[in-house]
């Protein structure tokens, strides 16, 4: 018995313990429903589902946006309820295995309670206010329009006496003064050559210091401005010369009757031209804006109008197929325009998002930004687009040959979405599921230095550069990055710092992501001063741009 115990003790001492296995492999995590990059509508209450796996120590937990998800440890399936907010929603998931290894995942959804069908007008999207100074160019625009010349030639003021065929004015001054439901037109300092026919045949009349005053009625019918002149305008002129003798009173009466017939269609034409379509050509993209008036208000000294608008796009790339453009509040009332500035233009948030959506749907945001693109597009950077720019953020790249070309390849899976916030910035812009590859050309063609999926929230302001407005994003207030490929092993902290600097710059020189928006109904030749941009409207979802001339 004693010998058996000794042998057993010896065996216990000699036999080595079983080796412990350390799990250092992180788990995997994926989202399956709704799929990343999906457009979500309805109430915004969704259940996000996915899977997590770990073959060594199993999945211990999954969190979504920091909250524990419901986990089936047998299958690795997980689910989590999420409340989405309007715009770009950035979600983060974390899977932890039994050994404490973690894997992170980020993805984005675009949520809107409803989507407005592309190709249809955005309701109550635009309003404008013009004072007398902003309308000062209107008389000259009317007289210089082809519609005025055509209408004048078609007028028959005094058949058998005088029929005017044309009116060419070398100098014109005047004003357009809104009255109660009417628009007073005053034309002064007219040095004009009138041509036409009279009792004795062809006539040419040289009229000096002519003037005319009249009142037009301007209304909106079926989405169009309609003008009428119930009473003929008063006309005064001095005939400096005439190919045929004609008494001045007869010419004045004839010209008054001709203006009564010609001014209304000419005014309609000028206003219709202001409403669009207005086209803006960008690299690989053409944006077109239109305005369809719904109502007009003529108060003493002020013309106000509001209505529906649209921005459409034509591009040379295959389009995406979104369900429509986001709409946070639906149609809301336009601003009351209480300021005394010479002009004001208000755009609803939905119209801004229409422009961003159609630009993305056209494929215009998918682009490689390299030196050739910059030269073709006319962009100039304060630094060369080569490896020296990257070396400022990634010291390990300082060994690359000097002048090694670099490029940024953009492939957005979702459009940018804007929200009028007012403070701390006028706008907030969300970018979700933005594929961004930083590429090098080492002489064998482009290769990926970094392949990322970027999700960002950025403040933005609005800059007026007639006849367009430009959304100018700032540095991201939130930045979440999934690294898809990192063959050089660059540090995550350096990647984040690089993106905070490079992302606003990239958005700025890739107009397909956040394009400038052509403005309909913006007076031609207007040079604004004292420009102010603010949040406005009963639903706080308009931006109002106002200023003086």
Buried (B, 14 or more C-beta within 10 A) or exposed (E): EEEEEEEEEEEEEEEEEEEEEEBEBBBBBBBEEBEBBBBBBEEBEBEBBBBBBBEBBBBBBBBBBEEEBEBEBEEBBBBBEBEBEBBBBBBBBBBBBBBEBBBBBBBBBBBBBEBBEBEEBBBBBBBBBBBBBBBBBBBBBBBBBEBBBBBBBBBEBBEEBBBBBBBEBEEBEBBBBBEEEBBBBBBBBBBBBBBBBBEEEEBEBBBEBBBBBBBBBBBBEEEEBBBEBEEBBEBBBEBEEBBBEBEBEBBBBBBBBBBBBBBBBBBBBBBBBBBBEBEBEBBBBBBBBBBBBBEBBBEEBBBBBBBBBBBBBBBEBEBBEBBBBBBBBEBBEBBEBEBEBBBBBBBBBBBBBBBBBBBBBBBBBBBBBBBEBBEEBEBEEEEEBBBBBBBEBBEEBEEBEEEBBBBBBBBBBBBBBBBBBBEEBBBBBBBBBBBBBBBBBEEEEBEBBBBBBBBBBBBBBBEBEBBBBBBBBEEBEEBBBBEEEBEEEBEEEBBBBBBBEBBBBBBBBBBBBBBBBBBBBBBEEBEBEEBEBBBBBEBEBBBBBBBBB
